[in-house]
Amino acid sequence: MALKRGALIFDEESDRYDIRFDVDKYYNGLHCGECFDVFVGGKWKPTRIEIGSDWYLVDVNTNGSNLNGLTVRINV
């Protein structure tokens, strides 16, 4: 497996987040509990995605902002 870098995007059709790696290359949808790293505060931080009243990243403060566009990396 290798770490692949991309950006979080919300897919309204599936009602879940996905990772966009390139113009037409995607991870194919994230599910609750999936782990990856997110680039915040100038460094990589391990996290996992969960859903409550909305999608959120565990132990990552996004200041209530939308997750779209966050840089992430995941083993693929």
C-alpha positions as CSV (number, residue, x, y, z in Angstrom):
1,M,0.0,0.0,0.0
2,A,1.0,3.6,-0.6
3,L,-0.1,6.9,0.8
4,K,-2.1,8.9,-1.8
5,R,-2.8,12.6,-1.3
6,G,-6.1,14.3,-2.3
7,A,-8.8,16.7,-1.1
8,L,-12.0,15.9,0.8
9,I,-15.2,16.6,-1.2
10,F,-18.8,16.1,-0.3
11,D,-20.7,13.9,-2.8
12,E,-24.3,14.9,-2.6
13,E,-25.5,11.9,-4.6
14,S,-24.1,9.4,-2.0
15,D,-24.5,11.8,0.9
16,R,-21.0,11.1,2.1
17,Y,-17.5,12.5,1.8
18,D,-15.0,11.3,-0.8
19,I,-11.4,12.0,-1.6
20,R,-10.6,13.5,-5.0
21,F,-7.1,12.6,-6.1
22,D,-7.2,14.1,-9.6
23,V,-9.8,15.5,-12.1
24,D,-11.5,12.1,-12.6
25,K,-9.9,9.9,-9.9
26,Y,-11.7,9.4,-6.6
27,Y,-11.5,7.1,-3.5
28,N,-15.1,6.0,-4.0
29,G,-16.6,7.2,-0.8
30,L,-15.6,7.3,2.8
31,H,-17.5,5.4,5.5
32,C,-17.8,6.1,9.2
33,G,-14.6,4.9,11.0
34,E,-12.3,5.2,8.0
35,C,-8.8,6.4,9.0
36,F,-6.5,8.8,7.1
37,D,-4.3,11.8,7.8
38,V,-5.4,15.4,7.4
39,F,-3.1,18.4,6.9
40,V,-4.0,21.0,9.5
41,G,-1.9,23.7,11.2
42,G,1.0,23.0,8.9
43,K,1.3,19.3,9.9
44,W,-0.2,15.9,9.2
45,K,-2.6,14.6,11.9
46,P,-4.1,11.1,12.0
47,T,-7.9,11.1,12.2
48,R,-11.0,9.2,11.2
49,I,-14.3,10.4,9.8
50,E,-17.6,9.9,11.7
51,I,-21.1,11.2,11.5
52,G,-23.4,12.6,14.2
53,S,-25.7,15.4,13.3
54,D,-23.1,16.1,10.6
55,W,-19.8,14.6,9.3
56,Y,-16.7,15.4,11.4
57,L,-13.1,14.4,11.9
58,V,-12.2,12.9,15.2
59,D,-9.6,14.9,17.3
60,V,-9.4,17.6,14.6
61,N,-10.7,21.1,15.2
62,T,-12.0,22.6,12.0
63,N,-13.6,25.5,13.8
64,G,-17.1,24.4,12.7
65,S,-16.2,24.8,9.0
66,N,-17.1,22.6,6.2
67,L,-14.6,19.7,5.5
68,N,-14.6,20.3,1.7
69,G,-11.1,21.0,0.4
70,L,-9.1,19.8,3.3
71,T,-5.9,18.1,2.1
72,V,-5.8,14.4,3.2
73,R,-3.7,11.3,2.6
74,I,-4.8,7.7,2.8
75,N,-3.3,4.3,2.2
76,V,-4.6,2.8,-1.1
